[in-house]
C-alpha cells in the first residue's frame, strides 16, 4: 500500500521510499524506512499530513504515491 492511501488517524510504518534523492531529504525530516508515523490529516486532492513525535510534515500526493507503507497493527505493541 502507498502513503496516499493511508487513512486519517492510522499509524503506519514506512517500508520503502522509491527515490534515492527523496529518501535522503525524508531522513532529515524523520521519515525513514522503518519509522512509525501517524496520518494526522489528508487534504482533498492535496498533501497527506504526517505527525512524527512533535512535528507535522505535509507530503505531497505525488510523492506519497511513491512511499510504500504498512498499516501498524495496534495489537503488535501489546
PDB file of N, CA, C and O in Angstrom:
ATOM      1  N   UNK A   1       0.855  -1.170   0.000  1.00  0.00           N
ATOM      2  CA  UNK A   1       0.000   0.000   0.000  1.00  0.00           C
ATOM      3  C   UNK A   1       0.902   1.235   0.000  1.00  0.00           C
ATOM      4  O   UNK A   1       2.008   1.195   0.540  1.00  0.00           O
ATOM      5  N   UNK A   2       0.447   2.303  -0.588  1.00  0.00           N
ATOM      6  CA  UNK A   2       1.240   3.533  -0.619  1.00  0.00           C
ATOM      7  C   UNK A   2       0.660   4.581   0.328  1.00  0.00           C
ATOM      8  O   UNK A   2      -0.506   4.508   0.714  1.00  0.00           O
ATOM      9  N   UNK A   3       1.485   5.547   0.691  1.00  0.00           N
ATOM     10  CA  UNK A   3       1.125   6.542   1.695  1.00  0.00           C
ATOM     11  C   UNK A   3      -0.121   7.338   1.329  1.00  0.00           C
ATOM     12  O   UNK A   3      -0.869   7.743   2.219  1.00  0.00           O
ATOM     13  N   UNK A   4      -0.358   7.570   0.064  1.00  0.00           N
ATOM     14  CA  UNK A   4      -1.543   8.339  -0.337  1.00  0.00           C
ATOM     15  C   UNK A   4      -2.842   7.623   0.004  1.00  0.00           C
ATOM     16  O   UNK A   4      -3.902   8.250   0.009  1.00  0.00           O
ATOM     17  N   UNK A   5      -2.788   6.327   0.287  1.00  0.00           N
ATOM     18  CA  UNK A   5      -3.976   5.539   0.633  1.00  0.00           C
ATOM     19  C   UNK A   5      -4.200   5.439   2.149  1.00  0.00           C
ATOM     20  O   UNK A   5      -5.201   4.872   2.588  1.00  0.00           O
ATOM     21  N   UNK A   6      -3.278   5.983   2.947  1.00  0.00           N
ATOM     22  CA  UNK A   6      -3.429   5.949   4.408  1.00  0.00           C
ATOM     23  C   UNK A   6      -4.663   6.750   4.809  1.00  0.00           C
ATOM     24  O   UNK A   6      -5.025   7.732   4.161  1.00  0.00           O
ATOM     25  N   UNK A   7      -5.292   6.313   5.881  1.00  0.00           N
ATOM     26  CA  UNK A   7      -6.487   6.998   6.382  1.00  0.00           C
ATOM     27  C   UNK A   7      -6.118   7.847   7.595  1.00  0.00           C
ATOM     28  O   UNK A   7      -5.200   7.522   8.348  1.00  0.00           O
ATOM     29  N   UNK A   8      -6.853   8.935   7.762  1.00  0.00           N
ATOM     30  CA  UNK A   8      -6.630   9.816   8.905  1.00  0.00           C
ATOM     31  C   UNK A   8      -6.727   9.010  10.199  1.00  0.00           C
ATOM     32  O   UNK A   8      -7.665   8.236  10.391  1.00  0.00           O
ATOM     33  N   UNK A   9      -5.755   9.201  11.074  1.00  0.00           N
ATOM     34  CA  UNK A   9      -5.739   8.513  12.356  1.00  0.00           C
ATOM     35  C   UNK A   9      -4.930   7.223  12.362  1.00  0.00           C
ATOM     36  O   UNK A   9      -4.617   6.702  13.433  1.00  0.00           O
ATOM     37  N   UNK A  10      -4.586   6.699  11.194  1.00  0.00           N
ATOM     38  CA  UNK A  10      -3.820   5.452  11.140  1.00  0.00           C
ATOM     39  C   UNK A  10      -2.353   5.702  11.473  1.00  0.00           C
ATOM     40  O   UNK A  10      -1.777   6.726  11.106  1.00  0.00           O
ATOM     41  N   UNK A  11      -1.771   4.742  12.175  1.00  0.00           N
ATOM     42  CA  UNK A  11      -0.330   4.722  12.366  1.00  0.00           C
ATOM     43  C   UNK A  11       0.227   3.769  11.332  1.00  0.00           C
ATOM     44  O   UNK A  11      -0.246   2.642  11.191  1.00  0.00           O
ATOM     45  N   UNK A  12       1.239   4.229  10.608  1.00  0.00           N
ATOM     46  CA  UNK A  12       1.815   3.422   9.532  1.00  0.00           C
ATOM     47  C   UNK A  12       3.314   3.285   9.719  1.00  0.00           C
ATOM     48  O   UNK A  12       3.952   4.097  10.391  1.00  0.00           O
ATOM     49  N   UNK A  13       3.859   2.253   9.117  1.00  0.00           N
ATOM     50  CA  UNK A  13       5.298   2.021   9.104  1.00  0.00           C
ATOM     51  C   UNK A  13       5.777   2.287   7.680  1.00  0.00           C
ATOM     52  O   UNK A  13       5.229   1.729   6.729  1.00  0.00           O
ATOM     53  N   UNK A  14       6.782   3.122   7.528  1.00  0.00           N
ATOM     54  CA  UNK A  14       7.340   3.390   6.204  1.00  0.00           C
ATOM     55  C   UNK A  14       8.201   2.193   5.813  1.00  0.00           C
ATOM     56  O   UNK A  14       9.154   1.844   6.509  1.00  0.00           O
ATOM     57  N   UNK A  15       7.852   1.574   4.693  1.00  0.00           N
ATOM     58  CA  UNK A  15       8.560   0.380   4.233  1.00  0.00           C
ATOM     59  C   UNK A  15       9.602   0.689   3.168  1.00  0.00           C
ATOM     60  O   UNK A  15      10.686   0.105   3.170  1.00  0.00           O
ATOM     61  N   UNK A  16       9.277   1.613   2.249  1.00  0.00           N
ATOM     62  CA  UNK A  16      10.199   1.889   1.154  1.00  0.00           C
ATOM     63  C   UNK A  16       9.916   3.275   0.585  1.00  0.00           C
ATOM     64  O   UNK A  16       8.762   3.673   0.423  1.00  0.00           O
ATOM     65  N   UNK A  17      10.986   4.000   0.286  1.00  0.00           N
ATOM     66  CA  UNK A  17      10.883   5.284  -0.407  1.00  0.00           C
ATOM     67  C   UNK A  17      11.604   5.089  -1.733  1.00  0.00           C
ATOM     68  O   UNK A  17      12.823   4.923  -1.772  1.00  0.00           O
ATOM     69  N   UNK A  18      10.836   5.111  -2.818  1.00  0.00           N
ATOM     70  CA  UNK A  18      11.334   4.699  -4.132  1.00  0.00           C
ATOM     71  C   UNK A  18      12.135   5.741  -4.894  1.00  0.00           C
ATOM     72  O   UNK A  18      12.094   5.752  -6.124  1.00  0.00           O
ATOM     73  N   UNK A  19      12.850   6.601  -4.221  1.00  0.00           N
ATOM     74  CA  UNK A  19      13.659   7.606  -4.903  1.00  0.00           C
ATOM     75  C   UNK A  19      14.813   7.967  -3.974  1.00  0.00           C
ATOM     76  O   UNK A  19      14.589   8.425  -2.853  1.00  0.00           O
ATOM     77  N   UNK A  20      16.041   7.765  -4.432  1.00  0.00           N
ATOM     78  CA  UNK A  20      17.207   7.996  -3.568  1.00  0.00           C
ATOM     79  C   UNK A  20      17.319   9.444  -3.089  1.00  0.00           C
ATOM     80  O   UNK A  20      17.624   9.681  -1.920  1.00  0.00           O
ATOM     81  N   UNK A  21      17.078  10.418  -3.976  1.00  0.00           N
ATOM     82  CA  UNK A  21      17.151  11.828  -3.591  1.00  0.00           C
ATOM     83  C   UNK A  21      16.111  12.158  -2.537  1.00  0.00           C
ATOM     84  O   UNK A  21      16.407  12.816  -1.540  1.00  0.00           O
ATOM     85  N   UNK A  22      14.905  11.700  -2.764  1.00  0.00           N
ATOM     86  CA  UNK A  22      13.824  11.960  -1.811  1.00  0.00           C
ATOM     87  C   UNK A  22      14.090  11.233  -0.496  1.00  0.00           C
ATOM     88  O   UNK A  22      13.783  11.761   0.573  1.00  0.00           O
ATOM     89  N   UNK A  23      14.656  10.031  -0.561  1.00  0.00           N
ATOM     90  CA  UNK A  23      14.959   9.266   0.649  1.00  0.00           C
ATOM     91  C   UNK A  23      15.898  10.075   1.550  1.00  0.00           C
ATOM     92  O   UNK A  23      15.683  10.148   2.760  1.00  0.00           O
ATOM     93  N   UNK A  24      16.933  10.679   0.969  1.00  0.00           N
ATOM     94  CA  UNK A  24      17.893  11.473   1.748  1.00  0.00           C
ATOM     95  C   UNK A  24      17.199  12.674   2.385  1.00  0.00           C
ATOM     96  O   UNK A  24      17.431  12.968   3.557  1.00  0.00           O
ATOM     97  N   UNK A  25      16.355  13.369   1.633  1.00  0.00           N
ATOM     98  CA  UNK A  25      15.632  14.521   2.177  1.00  0.00           C
ATOM     99  C   UNK A  25      14.657  14.092   3.267  1.00  0.00           C
ATOM    100  O   UNK A  25      14.515  14.776   4.281  1.00  0.00           O
ATOM    101  N   UNK A  26      13.992  12.971   3.064  1.00  0.00           N
ATOM    102  CA  UNK A  26      12.998  12.486   4.029  1.00  0.00           C
ATOM    103  C   UNK A  26      13.659  12.117   5.355  1.00  0.00           C
ATOM    104  O   UNK A  26      13.091  12.359   6.421  1.00  0.00           O
ATOM    105  N   UNK A  27      14.840  11.539   5.295  1.00  0.00           N
ATOM    106  CA  UNK A  27      15.552  11.167   6.528  1.00  0.00           C
ATOM    107  C   UNK A  27      15.773  12.394   7.402  1.00  0.00           C
ATOM    108  O   UNK A  27      15.660  12.317   8.625  1.00  0.00           O
ATOM    109  N   UNK A  28      16.085  13.517   6.783  1.00  0.00           N
ATOM    110  CA  UNK A  28      16.298  14.765   7.537  1.00  0.00           C
ATOM    111  C   UNK A  28      15.049  15.204   8.286  1.00  0.00           C
ATOM    112  O   UNK A  28      15.132  15.908   9.293  1.00  0.00           O
ATOM    113  N   UNK A  29      13.883  14.782   7.784  1.00  0.00           N
ATOM    114  CA  UNK A  29      12.611  15.142   8.415  1.00  0.00           C
ATOM    115  C   UNK A  29      12.075  14.046   9.337  1.00  0.00           C
ATOM    116  O   UNK A  29      10.966  14.157   9.860  1.00  0.00           O
ATOM    117  N   UNK A  30      12.861  12.996   9.533  1.00  0.00           N
ATOM    118  CA  UNK A  30      12.437  11.907  10.410  1.00  0.00           C
ATOM    119  C   UNK A  30      11.600  10.856   9.722  1.00  0.00           C
ATOM    120  O   UNK A  30      10.999  10.011  10.386  1.00  0.00           O
ATOM    121  N   UNK A  31      11.547  10.890   8.389  1.00  0.00           N
ATOM    122  CA  UNK A  31      10.821   9.875   7.630  1.00  0.00           C
ATOM    123  C   UNK A  31      11.850   8.942   7.000  1.00  0.00           C
ATOM    124  O   UNK A  31      12.539   9.306   6.047  1.00  0.00           O
ATOM    125  N   UNK A  32      11.939   7.767   7.534  1.00  0.00           N
ATOM    126  CA  UNK A  32      12.912   6.793   7.039  1.00  0.00           C
ATOM    127  C   UNK A  32      12.271   5.418   7.057  1.00  0.00           C
ATOM    128  O   UNK A  32      11.256   5.208   7.721  1.00  0.00           O
ATOM    129  N   UNK A  33      12.855   4.493   6.336  1.00  0.00           N
ATOM    130  CA  UNK A  33      12.301   3.147   6.274  1.00  0.00           C
ATOM    131  C   UNK A  33      12.331   2.532   7.670  1.00  0.00           C
ATOM    132  O   UNK A  33      13.382   2.461   8.307  1.00  0.00           O
ATOM    133  N   UNK A  34      11.176   2.093   8.130  1.00  0.00           N
ATOM    134  CA  UNK A  34      11.032   1.534   9.472  1.00  0.00           C
ATOM    135  C   UNK A  34      10.411   2.505  10.463  1.00  0.00           C
ATOM    136  O   UNK A  34      10.043   2.103  11.567  1.00  0.00           O
ATOM    137  N   UNK A  35      10.287   3.771  10.096  1.00  0.00           N
ATOM    138  CA  UNK A  35       9.702   4.775  11.001  1.00  0.00           C
ATOM    139  C   UNK A  35       8.200   4.557  11.147  1.00  0.00           C
ATOM    140  O   UNK A  35       7.510   4.239  10.179  1.00  0.00           O
ATOM    141  N   UNK A  36       7.703   4.733  12.366  1.00  0.00           N
ATOM    142  CA  UNK A  36       6.275   4.695  12.655  1.00  0.00           C
ATOM    143  C   UNK A  36       5.787   6.138  12.686  1.00  0.00           C
ATOM    144  O   UNK A  36       6.283   6.936  13.481  1.00  0.00           O
ATOM    145  N   UNK A  37       4.829   6.482  11.842  1.00  0.00           N
ATOM    146  CA  UNK A  37       4.281   7.842  11.799  1.00  0.00           C
ATOM    147  C   UNK A  37       2.759   7.758  11.798  1.00  0.00           C
ATOM    148  O   UNK A  37       2.177   6.732  11.447  1.00  0.00           O
ATOM    149  N   UNK A  38       2.134   8.855  12.195  1.00  0.00           N
ATOM    150  CA  UNK A  38       0.679   8.908  12.253  1.00  0.00           C
ATOM    151  C   UNK A  38       0.168   9.789  11.120  1.00  0.00           C
ATOM    152  O   UNK A  38       0.691  10.879  10.888  1.00  0.00           O
ATOM    153  N   UNK A  39      -0.847   9.317  10.421  1.00  0.00           N
ATOM    154  CA  UNK A  39      -1.500  10.129   9.395  1.00  0.00           C
ATOM    155  C   UNK A  39      -2.497  11.019  10.138  1.00  0.00           C
ATOM    156  O   UNK A  39      -3.592  10.581  10.492  1.00  0.00           O
ATOM    157  N   UNK A  40      -2.105  12.268  10.367  1.00  0.00           N
ATOM    158  CA  UNK A  40      -2.953  13.146  11.165  1.00  0.00           C
ATOM    159  C   UNK A  40      -3.958  13.927  10.331  1.00  0.00           C
ATOM    160  O   UNK A  40      -4.827  14.601  10.883  1.00  0.00           O
ATOM    161  N   UNK A  41      -3.851  13.846   9.008  1.00  0.00           N
ATOM    162  CA  UNK A  41      -4.820  14.520   8.160  1.00  0.00           C
ATOM    163  C   UNK A  41      -4.544  14.305   6.687  1.00  0.00           C
ATOM    164  O   UNK A  41      -3.441  13.928   6.290  1.00  0.00           O
ATOM    165  N   UNK A  42      -5.574  14.555   5.880  1.00  0.00           N
ATOM    166  CA  UNK A  42      -5.442  14.484   4.426  1.00  0.00           C
ATOM    167  C   UNK A  42      -6.252  15.627   3.842  1.00  0.00           C
ATOM    168  O   UNK A  42      -7.437  15.782   4.135  1.00  0.00           O
ATOM    169  N   UNK A  43      -5.603  16.413   3.024  1.00  0.00           N
ATOM    170  CA  UNK A  43      -6.284  17.498   2.333  1.00  0.00           C
ATOM    171  C   UNK A  43      -6.824  16.925   1.026  1.00  0.00           C
ATOM    172  O   UNK A  43      -6.059  16.328   0.268  1.00  0.00           O
ATOM    173  N   UNK A  44      -8.124  17.086   0.735  1.00  0.00           N
ATOM    174  CA  UNK A  44      -8.663  16.528  -0.512  1.00  0.00           C
ATOM    175  C   UNK A  44      -7.850  16.990  -1.728  1.00  0.00           C
ATOM    176  O   UNK A  44      -7.675  18.186  -1.957  1.00  0.00           O
ATOM    177  N   UNK A  45      -7.366  16.033  -2.485  1.00  0.00           N
ATOM    178  CA  UNK A  45      -6.542  16.271  -3.678  1.00  0.00           C
ATOM    179  C   UNK A  45      -5.249  17.017  -3.353  1.00  0.00           C
ATOM    180  O   UNK A  45      -4.602  17.556  -4.250  1.00  0.00           O
ATOM    181  N   UNK A  46      -4.874  17.049  -2.088  1.00  0.00           N
ATOM    182  CA  UNK A  46      -3.664  17.750  -1.654  1.00  0.00           C
ATOM    183  C   UNK A  46      -2.768  16.839  -0.839  1.00  0.00           C
ATOM    184  O   UNK A  46      -2.811  15.619  -0.997  1.00  0.00           O
ATOM    185  N   UNK A  47      -1.959  17.419   0.030  1.00  0.00           N
ATOM    186  CA  UNK A  47      -0.973  16.629   0.770  1.00  0.00           C
ATOM    187  C   UNK A  47      -1.565  15.739   1.860  1.00  0.00           C
ATOM    188  O   UNK A  47      -2.693  15.923   2.318  1.00  0.00           O
ATOM    189  N   UNK A  48      -0.743  14.763   2.251  1.00  0.00           N
ATOM    190  CA  UNK A  48      -1.016  13.899   3.389  1.00  0.00           C
ATOM    191  C   UNK A  48      -0.223  14.505   4.547  1.00  0.00           C
ATOM    192  O   UNK A  48       0.970  14.773   4.407  1.00  0.00           O
ATOM    193  N   UNK A  49      -0.871  14.720   5.676  1.00  0.00           N
ATOM    194  CA  UNK A  49      -0.210  15.314   6.836  1.00  0.00           C
ATOM    195  C   UNK A  49       0.215  14.193   7.775  1.00  0.00           C
ATOM    196  O   UNK A  49      -0.610  13.401   8.231  1.00  0.00           O
ATOM    197  N   UNK A  50       1.510  14.138   8.056  1.00  0.00           N
ATOM    198  CA  UNK A  50       2.050  13.117   8.945  1.00  0.00           C
ATOM    199  C   UNK A  50       2.547  13.769  10.221  1.00  0.00           C
ATOM    200  O   UNK A  50       3.132  14.852  10.184  1.00  0.00           O
ATOM    201  N   UNK A  51       2.318  13.118  11.343  1.00  0.00           N
ATOM    202  CA  UNK A  51       2.908  13.606  12.590  1.00  0.00           C
ATOM    203  C   UNK A  51       3.879  12.542  13.081  1.00  0.00           C
ATOM    204  O   UNK A  51       3.600  11.343  13.084  1.00  0.00           O
ATOM    205  N   UNK A  52       5.035  13.051  13.497  1.00  0.00           N
ATOM    206  CA  UNK A  52       6.103  12.187  13.985  1.00  0.00           C
ATOM    207  C   UNK A  52       6.728  12.906  15.167  1.00  0.00           C
ATOM    208  O   UNK A  52       7.375  13.941  15.008  1.00  0.00           O
ATOM    209  N   UNK A  53       6.530  12.355  16.341  1.00  0.00           N
ATOM    210  CA  UNK A  53       6.962  12.977  17.581  1.00  0.00           C
ATOM    211  C   UNK A  53       6.273  14.323  17.726  1.00  0.00           C
ATOM    212  O   UNK A  53       5.045  14.365  17.802  1.00  0.00           O
ATOM    213  N   UNK A  54       7.015  15.428  17.769  1.00  0.00           N
ATOM    214  CA  UNK A  54       6.404  16.742  17.991  1.00  0.00           C
ATOM    215  C   UNK A  54       6.335  17.589  16.729  1.00  0.00           C
ATOM    216  O   UNK A  54       6.177  18.807  16.815  1.00  0.00           O
ATOM    217  N   UNK A  55       6.451  16.964  15.555  1.00  0.00           N
ATOM    218  CA  UNK A  55       6.382  17.743  14.320  1.00  0.00           C
ATOM    219  C   UNK A  55       5.350  17.168  13.364  1.00  0.00           C
ATOM    220  O   UNK A  55       5.032  15.979  13.400  1.00  0.00           O
ATOM    221  N   UNK A  56       4.839  18.036  12.515  1.00  0.00           N
ATOM    222  CA  UNK A  56       3.931  17.613  11.452  1.00  0.00           C
ATOM    223  C   UNK A  56       4.583  17.937  10.120  1.00  0.00           C
ATOM    224  O   UNK A  56       5.225  18.976   9.966  1.00  0.00           O
ATOM    225  N   UNK A  57       4.413  17.043   9.164  1.00  0.00           N
ATOM    226  CA  UNK A  57       5.011  17.198   7.846  1.00  0.00           C
ATOM    227  C   UNK A  57       3.929  16.976   6.805  1.00  0.00           C
ATOM    228  O   UNK A  57       3.176  16.005   6.883  1.00  0.00           O
ATOM    229  N   UNK A  58       3.849  17.872   5.830  1.00  0.00           N
ATOM    230  CA  UNK A  58       2.913  17.710   4.718  1.00  0.00           C
ATOM    231  C   UNK A  58       3.678  17.070   3.562  1.00  0.00           C
ATOM    232  O   UNK A  58       4.693  17.597   3.106  1.00  0.00           O
ATOM    233  N   UNK A  59       3.181  15.934   3.099  1.00  0.00           N
ATOM    234  CA  UNK A  59       3.806  15.204   1.994  1.00  0.00           C
ATOM    235  C   UNK A  59       2.857  15.287   0.800  1.00  0.00           C
ATOM    236  O   UNK A  59       1.712  14.842   0.879  1.00  0.00           O
ATOM    237  N   UNK A  60       3.333  15.854  -0.298  1.00  0.00           N
ATOM    238  CA  UNK A  60       2.508  15.989  -1.498  1.00  0.00           C
ATOM    239  C   UNK A  60       2.004  14.644  -1.997  1.00  0.00           C
ATOM    240  O   UNK A  60       2.671  13.623  -1.824  1.00  0.00           O
ATOM    241  N   UNK A  61       0.826  14.641  -2.618  1.00  0.00           N
ATOM    242  CA  UNK A  61       0.195  13.400  -3.079  1.00  0.00           C
ATOM    243  C   UNK A  61       1.086  12.599  -4.028  1.00  0.00           C
ATOM    244  O   UNK A  61       1.193  11.380  -3.896  1.00  0.00           O
ATOM    245  N   UNK A  62       1.727  13.280  -4.986  1.00  0.00           N
ATOM    246  CA  UNK A  62       2.552  12.548  -5.954  1.00  0.00           C
ATOM    247  C   UNK A  62       3.723  11.875  -5.257  1.00  0.00           C
ATOM    248  O   UNK A  62       4.079  10.750  -5.607  1.00  0.00           O
ATOM    249  N   UNK A  63       4.325  12.532  -4.286  1.00  0.00           N
ATOM    250  CA  UNK A  63       5.404  11.923  -3.512  1.00  0.00           C
ATOM    251  C   UNK A  63       4.846  10.786  -2.659  1.00  0.00           C
ATOM    252  O   UNK A  63       5.465   9.727  -2.555  1.00  0.00           O
ATOM    253  N   UNK A  64       3.690  10.997  -2.056  1.00  0.00           N
ATOM    254  CA  UNK A  64       3.076   9.968  -1.204  1.00  0.00           C
ATOM    255  C   UNK A  64       2.807   8.683  -1.988  1.00  0.00           C
ATOM    256  O   UNK A  64       2.839   7.590  -1.422  1.00  0.00           O
ATOM    257  N   UNK A  65       2.543   8.812  -3.279  1.00  0.00           N
ATOM    258  CA  UNK A  65       2.302   7.631  -4.113  1.00  0.00           C
ATOM    259  C   UNK A  65       3.562   6.801  -4.316  1.00  0.00           C
ATOM    260  O   UNK A  65       3.480   5.649  -4.742  1.00  0.00           O
ATOM    261  N   UNK A  66       4.738   7.376  -4.012  1.00  0.00           N
ATOM    262  CA  UNK A  66       5.996   6.648  -4.186  1.00  0.00           C
ATOM    263  C   UNK A  66       6.563   6.125  -2.878  1.00  0.00           C
ATOM    264  O   UNK A  66       7.673   5.592  -2.853  1.00  0.00           O
ATOM    265  N   UNK A  67       5.812   6.270  -1.789  1.00  0.00           N
ATOM    266  CA  UNK A  67       6.256   5.776  -0.486  1.00  0.00           C
ATOM    267  C   UNK A  67       5.384   4.583  -0.097  1.00  0.00           C
ATOM    268  O   UNK A  67       4.171   4.710   0.074  1.00  0.00           O
ATOM    269  N   UNK A  68       6.017   3.439   0.038  1.00  0.00           N
ATOM    270  CA  UNK A  68       5.309   2.220   0.409  1.00  0.00           C
ATOM    271  C   UNK A  68       5.207   2.149   1.932  1.00  0.00           C
ATOM    272  O   UNK A  68       6.176   2.401   2.648  1.00  0.00           O
ATOM    273  N   UNK A  69       4.008   1.798   2.407  1.00  0.00           N
ATOM    274  CA  UNK A  69       3.770   1.726   3.853  1.00  0.00           C
ATOM    275  C   UNK A  69       3.083   0.412   4.217  1.00  0.00           C
ATOM    276  O   UNK A  69       2.625  -0.346   3.361  1.00  0.00           O
ATOM    277  N   UNK A  70       3.034   0.183   5.511  1.00  0.00           N
ATOM    278  CA  UNK A  70       2.249  -0.921   6.071  1.00  0.00           C
ATOM    279  C   UNK A  70       1.498  -0.332   7.259  1.00  0.00           C
ATOM    280  O   UNK A  70       2.077   0.391   8.070  1.00  0.00           O
ATOM    281  N   UNK A  71       0.218  -0.640   7.359  1.00  0.00           N
ATOM    282  CA  UNK A  71      -0.562  -0.150   8.494  1.00  0.00           C
ATOM    283  C   UNK A  71      -0.111  -0.885   9.731  1.00  0.00           C
ATOM    284  O   UNK A  71       0.002  -2.111   9.734  1.00  0.00           O
ATOM    285  N   UNK A  72       0.147  -0.131  10.783  1.00  0.00           N
ATOM    286  CA  UNK A  72       0.640  -0.697  12.036  1.00  0.00           C
ATOM    287  C   UNK A  72      -0.510  -1.368  12.772  1.00  0.00           C
ATOM    288  O   UNK A  72      -1.563  -0.769  12.988  1.00  0.00           O
ATOM    289  N   UNK A  73      -0.292  -2.613  13.149  1.00  0.00           N
ATOM    290  CA  UNK A  73      -1.281  -3.373  13.897  1.00  0.00           C
ATOM    291  C   UNK A  73      -1.204  -2.954  15.363  1.00  0.00           C
ATOM    292  O   UNK A  73      -0.161  -3.108  15.998  1.00  0.00           O
ATOM    293  N   UNK A  74      -2.304  -2.426  15.901  1.00  0.00           N
ATOM    294  CA  UNK A  74      -2.306  -1.959  17.284  1.00  0.00           C
ATOM    295  C   UNK A  74      -1.975  -3.065  18.276  1.00  0.00           C
ATOM    296  O   UNK A  74      -1.423  -2.787  19.341  1.00  0.00           O
ATOM    297  N   UNK A  75      -2.291  -4.287  17.959  1.00  0.00           N
ATOM    298  CA  UNK A  75      -2.031  -5.418  18.859  1.00  0.00           C
ATOM    299  C   UNK A  75      -0.559  -5.785  18.896  1.00  0.00           C
ATOM    300  O   UNK A  75      -0.115  -6.486  19.805  1.00  0.00           O
ATOM    301  N   UNK A  76       0.219  -5.306  17.890  1.00  0.00           N
ATOM    302  CA  UNK A  76       1.634  -5.624  17.786  1.00  0.00           C
ATOM    303  C   UNK A  76       2.404  -5.203  19.025  1.00  0.00           C
ATOM    304  O   UNK A  76       3.232  -5.956  19.538  1.00  0.00           O
ATOM    305  N   UNK A  77       2.124  -3.982  19.511  1.00  0.00           N
ATOM    306  CA  UNK A  77       2.866  -3.450  20.644  1.00  0.00           C
ATOM    307  C   UNK A  77       2.346  -3.929  21.995  1.00  0.00           C
ATOM    308  O   UNK A  77       2.990  -3.697  23.018  1.00  0.00           O
ATOM    309  N   UNK A  78       1.200  -4.589  22.016  1.00  0.00           N
ATOM    310  CA  UNK A  78       0.598  -5.016  23.288  1.00  0.00           C
ATOM    311  C   UNK A  78       1.182  -6.288  23.805  1.00  0.00           C
ATOM    312  O   UNK A  78       0.777  -6.769  24.863  1.00  0.00           O
TER     313      UNK A  78
END
